[in-house]
Amino acid sequence: MAASLHEFTDANFQQETRDGLVLVDFWAPWCGPCRMVGPVIEQLAGDYAGQVKVGKLNVDDHQQSAMAFRVMSIPTVILFKNGQPVETMVGAMPKASYEAKLKKHLPAAVN
């Protein structure tokens, strides 16, 4: 994983998503659309480093967190703000779609 990309687990999920903006990609290695979204998530991690924590959670290995947020289809990308989900995006989307959701929650000076 890229240096700015975090790996979320059931054990660290609450602590990692508690503060600020956190974008979480719920995925699995066998999921074709997830593999398409992966590079986009990595780009976002680099583009928004220092502003948004970006990471991935493997739903096969960490089912508790996926169930807690009712992730029924993957890829599902959820944006958390101070521990609360504020945006949910289901299915593979272009980078611009994820950026539009992020920018809604960033301070105006950053946009």
Summary of the structure (lengths in Angstrom):
residues: 111
radius of gyration: 12.6
end to end distance: 26.2
largest distance: 39.3
contacts: 323
relative contact order: 0.23
helix: 34%
strand: 28%
